[in-house]
Amino acid sequence: MSYHNPFTPPRKSATFDDHTLAEIRRAAATGIYDIRGAGTKRKVPHFDDLLFLGASISRYPLEGYREKCDTTVTLGTRFARKPITLKTPITIAGMSFGALSGNAKEALGRGATIAGTSTTTGDGGMTDEERGHSQTLVYQYLPSRYGMNPKDLRRADAIEVVVGQGAKPGGGGMLLGQKISDRVANMRNLPKGIDQRSACRHPDWTGPDDLEIKILELREITDWEKPIYIKVGGARPYYDTALAVKAGADVVVLDGMQGGTAATQDVFIENVGMPTLACIRPAVQALQDLGMHRKVQLIVSGGIRSGADVAKALALGADAVAIGTAALVALGDNDPHWEDEYRKLGTTAGAYDDWHEGKDPAGITTQDPELAARLDPVAAGRRLANYLKVMTLEAQTIARACGKNHLHNLEPEDLVALTMEAAAMAQVPLAGTNWFPGKGSF
Ligand SMILES: Cc1cc2nc3c(=O)[nH]c(=O)nc-3n(C[C@H](O)[C@H](O)[C@H](O)COP(=O)(O)O)c2cc1C
């Protein structure tokens, strides 16, 4: 006898969906939690939920082929004796050597340099490849101190003190043993082939007062020349931005939950942190309340893919953005061209489920010398430069259509939201209304 109702097809639970069931089975079979790279895969309110209004009778657009729309940005104008000026506000986010191959780091440097922007080191230290090929290189000072070298602080053009990342605010990173080659082990002063955890907090300070002292030390070491950034994961953006300013930052880097990572627990990536869209306005509000908007620059990252995303982040008040995942895709990562090989790894191009494993067929997230040699850093750098150029042109096109002669003149008033959630988070009106939920409060 069948209990199945013949009139309706079997119905699966929205709570216990296929992915959830598979995860329960995986956990039951292995007894270990899932580790992976990249950012959240769940859908959260994002820049796609915003639209630009463009010019009309009340606004006069700029002519694309004749009238200038400036894209330059200067970072570090508060205290640094040598602020850095970039031709485009799209920077390359910190990604570690260890997570990425030497060739990939070189390609990032080449691409960014052609485009007139900066690259950033990452956990594990500075490589000669990236210093040699990056005109402007930001050196990360991380909780792990892996690869930290005071000489490299002086070889850098700016310093980024990493407090947290959007993919895992409050959590540390991971680098699995298969990616710990002799060179990576040597730079990190740790054994080869053994899984490494990066600490979640700095060893020598506990709060903003100590951070202020640390920043003073870094300024002394670098003769007050280099801009000092503080990077935080999107958690409490109003207070974190205010405290970063209080601690003496020249630049605040704010990384929302869509931000990529090389490897961490899936439960972290999917359940901790705030969407990038929700982080920007509180951070800008903090800067405005302190009279520091545009004096302390704000770099936003986490899920930036296009010139439209860039323009939207800037319209909400950011000075620049940083990209990680999209830069790797531009280099050639997760390209369908390698699909057969991704299948052999049990994944598919575009799922980014291989980043932590070190067997990347595209030669980017690997330390295997044969795989790494597949990436031509010159050609990959050119692809990245093309992509950065296109994004800059797209942002410029939108800014001109809104009548702005600098990307920084874009403003919240240029935007409307498609959903109530996006209206509340971005604090711009729901399209067709003059209203957004929660006006005036965070
Ligand atoms: C492969 C990879 C390695 C990363 N390594 C670091 C790191 O060493 N330090 C750090 O602060 N952030 C690291 N990140 C995070 C990026 O700096 C950045 O916050 C994030 O990628 C931005 O989001 P997006 O990937 O959506 O552009 C890494 C990200 C990726 C994808």
The ligand as a Gaussian input file, in Angstrom:
#p B3LYP/6-31G(d) Opt

LIG

0 1
 C       42.401000      33.711000      -2.120000
 C       42.151000      34.783000      -1.098000
 C       43.119000      35.026000      -0.140000
 C       42.893000      36.027000       0.832000
 N       43.880000      36.302000       1.751000
 C       43.701000      37.333000       2.620000
 C       44.746000      37.722000       3.496000
 O       45.824000      37.138000       3.522000
 N       44.517000      38.793000       4.302000
 C       43.330000      39.495000       4.290000
 O       43.165000      40.466000       5.016000
 N       42.339000      39.130000       3.465000
 C       42.499000      38.092000       2.622000
 N       41.507000      37.785000       1.738000
 C       40.289000      38.628000       1.707000
 C       40.463000      39.795000       0.729000
 O       41.460000      40.673000       1.181000
 C       39.178000      40.627000       0.590000
 O       38.779000      41.072000       1.862000
 C       38.031000      39.892000      -0.078000
 O       38.509000      38.997000      -1.031000
 C       37.115000      40.915000      -0.745000
 O       35.955000      40.314000      -1.223000
 P       35.769000      39.779000      -2.725000
 O       36.594000      38.527000      -2.790000
 O       34.323000      39.490000      -2.826000
 O       36.253000      40.827000      -3.663000
 C       41.699000      36.780000       0.796000
 C       40.737000      36.520000      -0.193000
 C       40.953000      35.543000      -1.135000
 C       39.916000      35.310000      -2.192000

